[in-house]
C-alpha cells in the first residue's frame, strides 16, 4: 500500500486542521483597532528630500559622464576626418606630381638602344582599370 501524496489539497487541509490553535492575548483586537484609528487620523508623512537629492545627483552624474563621452567621441572623429583630409591632399599632390612627370599623353621613357627607344604607354592602365594577366579569362556567369 502506498502512502498518500502529502502535497495534495486534501492532505494539506488535514495537516492544517491538525495544527494546534493559538489564542490571541487579551485586548489584542482592541489594541489593533486603536493602532488603525491612530494611523488613519495621523497626518500623512512627507517624503524626505535626501533620497530625492541623491537620485538627482546620480542622474546628473550619469548625464555628465555620457556628455563627456559623447564630446570625446566627437573630438576623436573630427581629428580622424582632419587626418584623412590631410592624407587625401598628400595623395592628390603626389598623383599630380606623377602626372606631370608622365606628361600628356601618359607615357614613360624607359631607355634606348642604338636600334630603338623603349616607351611605356600608361593609357590602358589609367583608362581601363589596370593590367590583366595574358591568360585572364572572365568568369562564366
Backbone bond lengths (Angstrom), bond angles and torsions (degrees), N, CA, C in turn:
res aa  C-N    CA-C-N  psi(-1)  N-CA   C-N-CA  omega(-1)  CA-C   N-CA-C  phi
1 X - - - 1.445 - - 1.526 108.88 -
2 X 1.329 117.62 133.05 1.462 122.12 -179.28 1.516 110.18 -91.65
3 X 1.308 114.22 151.63 1.470 119.38 177.94 1.522 108.76 -79.11
4 X 1.337 118.52 148.96 1.471 120.15 177.97 1.529 109.91 -68.52
5 X 1.315 115.40 149.16 1.468 121.77 179.09 1.529 108.64 -65.79
6 X 1.363 118.54 124.13 1.465 119.85 -176.59 1.522 113.52 -72.67
7 X 1.328 118.67 -7.75 1.462 120.17 -177.33 1.525 113.35 -101.08
8 X 1.292 118.27 4.99 1.459 119.04 177.61 1.519 109.11 -72.81
9 X 1.328 118.69 153.59 1.468 120.20 -178.07 1.520 113.56 -57.89
10 X 1.302 117.42 -39.02 1.470 118.83 -178.98 1.525 110.91 -68.55
11 X 1.339 118.01 -38.11 1.465 120.68 178.80 1.524 110.33 -67.06
12 X 1.324 117.03 -39.55 1.470 120.14 177.90 1.523 110.74 -65.68
13 X 1.296 116.82 -41.60 1.461 120.47 179.91 1.533 110.42 -62.15
14 X 1.317 117.23 -43.04 1.464 121.06 178.70 1.518 111.28 -63.65
15 X 1.377 116.16 -40.03 1.466 119.59 179.97 1.527 110.50 -65.91
16 X 1.325 117.63 -38.75 1.465 120.45 178.91 1.527 111.48 -67.46
17 X 1.306 117.29 -39.14 1.468 120.25 178.98 1.522 111.50 -68.02
18 X 1.330 116.99 -26.48 1.459 120.65 -178.54 1.526 112.49 -79.49
19 X 1.323 117.68 -14.35 1.472 119.95 -179.66 1.523 109.79 -66.46
20 X 1.353 116.88 149.36 1.462 119.08 177.38 1.516 110.31 -70.01
21 X 1.312 116.89 146.97 1.463 122.54 -179.43 1.526 109.39 -87.26
22 X 1.324 115.12 138.23 1.463 120.89 175.92 1.513 108.30 -99.23
23 X 1.294 116.73 142.49 1.458 122.06 177.89 1.517 108.85 -103.03
24 X 1.318 116.54 138.50 1.457 121.33 176.74 1.527 109.00 -70.96
25 X 1.336 115.04 148.79 1.466 118.93 179.02 1.521 109.33 -69.73
26 X 1.326 117.66 157.28 1.460 119.33 179.55 1.529 110.47 -60.97
27 X 1.308 116.71 134.49 1.465 122.62 177.86 1.522 113.92 83.06
28 X 1.348 118.34 5.98 1.467 121.44 -178.84 1.525 111.07 -59.55
29 X 1.314 117.49 -47.67 1.459 121.77 -177.33 1.518 110.44 -63.79
30 X 1.340 117.62 -41.02 1.472 120.74 179.43 1.530 111.00 -65.49
31 X 1.330 117.80 -41.56 1.471 120.44 179.63 1.531 110.91 -65.07
32 X 1.316 115.95 -39.50 1.463 120.12 179.37 1.523 111.28 -66.31
33 X 1.334 116.58 -43.61 1.463 120.26 178.90 1.522 110.77 -63.92
34 X 1.328 118.61 -38.61 1.467 122.04 178.39 1.528 110.74 -64.66
35 X 1.306 117.08 -41.09 1.478 120.49 177.28 1.524 111.01 -61.66
36 X 1.303 117.59 -43.17 1.467 121.35 179.16 1.518 110.93 -63.30
37 X 1.353 117.67 -42.77 1.466 119.95 178.19 1.523 110.94 -63.34
38 X 1.310 118.09 -41.49 1.466 121.94 -179.94 1.527 110.57 -64.77
39 X 1.317 117.08 -39.30 1.462 120.43 -179.91 1.517 111.30 -68.09
40 X 1.321 117.25 -36.61 1.464 120.16 -179.96 1.523 111.87 -71.72
41 X 1.338 117.59 -34.97 1.464 120.28 -176.19 1.524 112.76 -86.61
42 X 1.308 119.10 -14.71 1.466 121.47 -179.70 1.524 109.67 -72.20
43 X 1.343 116.68 145.71 1.466 118.73 177.64 1.535 109.41 -64.72
44 X 1.321 116.82 148.94 1.469 118.75 -179.35 1.529 110.72 -62.79
45 X 1.307 115.54 143.40 1.466 120.03 -179.96 1.516 109.47 -75.84
46 X 1.302 114.81 136.64 1.465 119.70 177.96 1.524 109.21 -85.49
47 X 1.285 114.62 143.20 1.464 119.18 178.63 1.521 109.05 -70.35
48 X 1.284 116.26 144.01 1.456 121.18 178.46 1.530 109.50 -75.29
49 X 1.302 117.32 147.46 1.463 121.18 -179.19 1.522 111.66 -82.36
50 X 1.325 118.09 -14.58 1.469 120.82 -176.53 1.540 111.52 -65.53
51 X 1.327 119.87 -48.05 1.481 117.33 177.55 1.522 112.60 -62.83
52 X 1.335 116.22 -35.81 1.462 119.36 178.39 1.526 110.84 -65.41
53 X 1.338 116.31 -41.74 1.470 120.10 178.50 1.527 110.41 -65.77
54 X 1.321 117.68 -39.47 1.462 120.70 179.21 1.530 110.72 -65.16
55 X 1.334 116.87 -43.27 1.461 120.10 178.74 1.529 110.70 -63.57
56 X 1.334 116.60 -40.47 1.468 120.39 177.94 1.524 110.98 -63.06
57 X 1.333 116.88 -41.45 1.467 120.57 179.18 1.528 111.06 -63.74
58 X 1.318 116.83 -40.04 1.467 120.35 178.96 1.525 110.43 -64.63
59 X 1.332 116.63 -44.71 1.465 120.44 179.83 1.531 110.29 -62.88
60 X 1.339 117.59 -42.24 1.467 120.63 178.98 1.522 111.49 -65.34
61 X 1.334 117.19 -39.48 1.464 120.11 179.20 1.528 110.88 -64.76
62 X 1.321 116.65 -42.70 1.470 120.20 178.64 1.525 110.22 -64.62
63 X 1.332 116.32 -43.68 1.464 120.02 178.68 1.518 112.01 -61.83
64 X 1.328 116.63 -42.03 1.463 119.93 179.09 1.528 110.55 -64.97
65 X 1.321 116.49 -41.30 1.467 119.59 178.59 1.516 111.98 -62.41
66 X 1.325 116.18 -42.69 1.468 119.57 177.97 1.527 111.25 -65.49
67 X 1.328 116.56 -38.72 1.464 119.86 178.33 1.518 111.90 -63.93
68 X 1.330 116.59 -42.72 1.464 120.71 178.65 1.521 110.15 -64.21
69 X 1.326 116.43 -42.37 1.459 120.21 179.00 1.533 110.55 -61.93
70 X 1.322 117.57 -43.40 1.469 121.43 179.14 1.528 110.72 -63.71
71 X 1.329 117.01 -40.38 1.469 120.66 179.24 1.527 110.34 -64.34
72 X 1.325 117.43 -42.49 1.467 120.42 178.81 1.523 110.71 -63.21
73 X 1.329 116.50 -41.89 1.462 120.33 179.22 1.532 110.24 -62.49
74 X 1.330 116.73 -43.42 1.467 120.37 -179.72 1.525 110.49 -64.25
75 X 1.328 117.17 -40.82 1.462 120.59 178.80 1.524 110.75 -64.48
76 X 1.334 116.23 -43.06 1.462 120.13 179.49 1.533 110.64 -63.04
77 X 1.340 117.13 -42.53 1.465 120.38 178.81 1.526 111.16 -64.39
78 X 1.338 117.29 -39.20 1.461 120.47 178.27 1.520 110.19 -64.09
79 X 1.338 117.91 -42.63 1.457 120.97 177.56 1.526 111.18 -61.69
80 X 1.341 116.62 -40.21 1.461 119.80 178.74 1.524 111.31 -65.99
81 X 1.341 117.41 -39.83 1.472 119.98 177.72 1.528 110.86 -64.34
82 X 1.330 116.69 -40.09 1.467 119.37 178.57 1.522 110.73 -64.57
83 X 1.345 116.70 -41.91 1.464 119.94 179.04 1.521 110.85 -63.83
84 X 1.343 116.87 -40.41 1.470 120.05 177.69 1.528 111.20 -64.99
85 X 1.328 117.00 -40.81 1.469 119.77 179.08 1.528 110.42 -64.16
86 X 1.328 117.28 -40.93 1.456 121.05 178.15 1.526 110.71 -63.37
87 X 1.326 116.89 -44.05 1.462 120.68 178.60 1.525 110.98 -64.91
88 X 1.331 116.95 -37.59 1.464 121.34 177.12 1.520 110.29 -60.29
89 X 1.318 117.06 -45.18 1.468 120.40 179.37 1.525 111.36 -65.39
90 X 1.339 117.34 -38.56 1.467 120.25 177.23 1.531 110.57 -61.57
91 X 1.318 116.49 -45.19 1.463 120.26 179.95 1.523 111.86 -66.74
92 X 1.336 116.10 -39.09 1.467 119.25 177.95 1.532 110.81 -62.73
93 X 1.331 117.19 -44.26 1.464 118.93 179.72 1.526 110.95 -66.46
94 X 1.336 117.66 -36.70 1.463 120.50 176.53 1.527 110.71 -63.89
95 X 1.330 117.10 -42.18 1.456 121.10 177.89 1.536 110.63 -63.40
96 X 1.324 116.98 -42.02 1.462 119.98 177.08 1.523 110.94 -61.52
97 X 1.333 116.45 -40.95 1.465 120.40 179.44 1.526 110.22 -63.18
98 X 1.342 117.18 -43.06 1.464 120.58 179.09 1.526 110.25 -65.11
99 X 1.322 116.87 -40.82 1.468 119.69 178.85 1.525 111.36 -63.81
100 X 1.333 117.24 -36.82 1.468 119.37 177.49 1.526 110.69 -66.84
101 X 1.337 116.54 -37.10 1.461 119.89 179.08 1.521 111.02 -68.24
102 X 1.331 116.07 -40.87 1.455 120.42 -177.87 1.515 109.70 -69.37
103 X 1.284 117.57 -41.46 1.452 122.11 179.77 1.510 111.77 88.20
104 X 1.328 114.29 -174.41 1.455 119.78 -179.80 1.516 106.67 -127.87
105 X 1.249 124.55 116.43 1.454 129.19 5.72 1.536 110.50 -69.73
106 X 1.336 116.89 156.45 1.458 119.79 -174.83 1.527 111.73 -72.40
107 X 1.334 115.22 96.09 1.465 120.92 179.21 1.518 108.89 -135.16
108 X 1.299 115.10 152.72 1.461 121.44 175.01 1.524 108.23 -120.17
109 X 1.280 115.97 132.38 1.456 121.75 176.80 1.521 107.02 -86.94
110 X 1.336 117.53 117.94 1.455 121.82 -174.83 1.527 113.14 -100.38
111 X 1.279 117.87 -14.09 1.463 120.00 179.24 1.522 111.08 142.96
112 X 1.335 114.37 -174.12 1.463 118.34 -177.04 1.524 109.83 -149.86
113 X 1.312 113.67 158.01 1.467 122.48 170.10 1.524 105.81 -123.15
114 X 1.333 119.17 173.78 1.463 118.69 177.92 1.522 112.80 -61.99
115 X 1.344 116.99 -21.98 1.457 119.13 -176.75 1.531 113.83 -96.61
116 X 1.323 118.22 -28.22 1.475 118.73 -175.56 1.534 111.31 -157.33
117 X 1.333 115.02 163.09 1.468 122.91 173.33 1.533 108.54 -103.34
118 X 1.335 116.34 144.85 1.468 120.94 178.56 1.537 107.34 -105.48
119 X 1.342 113.97 115.56 1.454 120.83 -179.04 1.525 107.54 -127.14
120 X 1.335 116.82 134.93 1.466 121.58 179.41 1.523 108.31 -106.36
121 X 1.335 115.19 121.23 1.462 120.99 177.83 1.533 107.79 -90.65
122 X 1.325 117.91 120.04 1.468 122.69 -175.37 1.527 113.29 -93.41
123 X 1.322 118.03 -2.12 1.464 120.12 -177.60 1.526 113.83 -55.27
124 X 1.337 119.77 -44.92 1.475 118.13 -179.30 1.536 112.97 -58.70
125 X 1.331 116.32 -34.53 1.470 118.32 -179.33 1.518 111.80 -78.58
126 X 1.313 116.02 -35.91 1.462 118.98 -178.86 1.524 111.37 -74.29
127 X 1.313 117.63 -34.37 1.462 120.70 -176.25 1.526 112.19 -97.14
128 X 1.332 117.36 -32.32 1.457 120.21 -172.67 1.510 114.63 -97.09
129 X 1.280 119.74 1.72 1.449 120.97 176.07 1.518 114.01 90.34
130 X 1.302 119.43 11.62 1.454 120.14 174.24 1.513 113.69 112.17
131 X 1.306 115.49 176.26 1.464 121.84 -176.20 1.515 110.14 -84.46
132 X 1.348 114.97 154.97 1.454 122.27 175.15 1.523 107.86 -126.62
133 X 1.304 117.87 148.63 1.474 118.71 176.48 1.524 110.40 -62.86
134 X 1.324 116.81 154.05 1.458 121.06 -177.17 1.519 110.99 -62.40
135 X 1.320 118.14 -32.12 1.462 121.33 -177.88 1.536 111.70 -91.95
136 X 1.300 117.18 14.40 1.463 120.38 -176.59 1.519 110.44 -66.82
137 X 1.326 115.93 130.87 1.453 121.33 174.91 1.543 106.08 -129.21
138 X 1.328 117.65 127.74 1.448 117.96 179.02 1.529 110.05 -63.77
139 X 1.331 117.34 146.07 1.478 119.27 -179.82 1.519 111.05 -66.28
140 X 1.336 115.14 143.46 1.468 120.25 176.17 1.508 108.04 -77.56
141 X 1.282 115.74 132.16 1.488 120.03 -178.56 1.486 110.21 -111.41
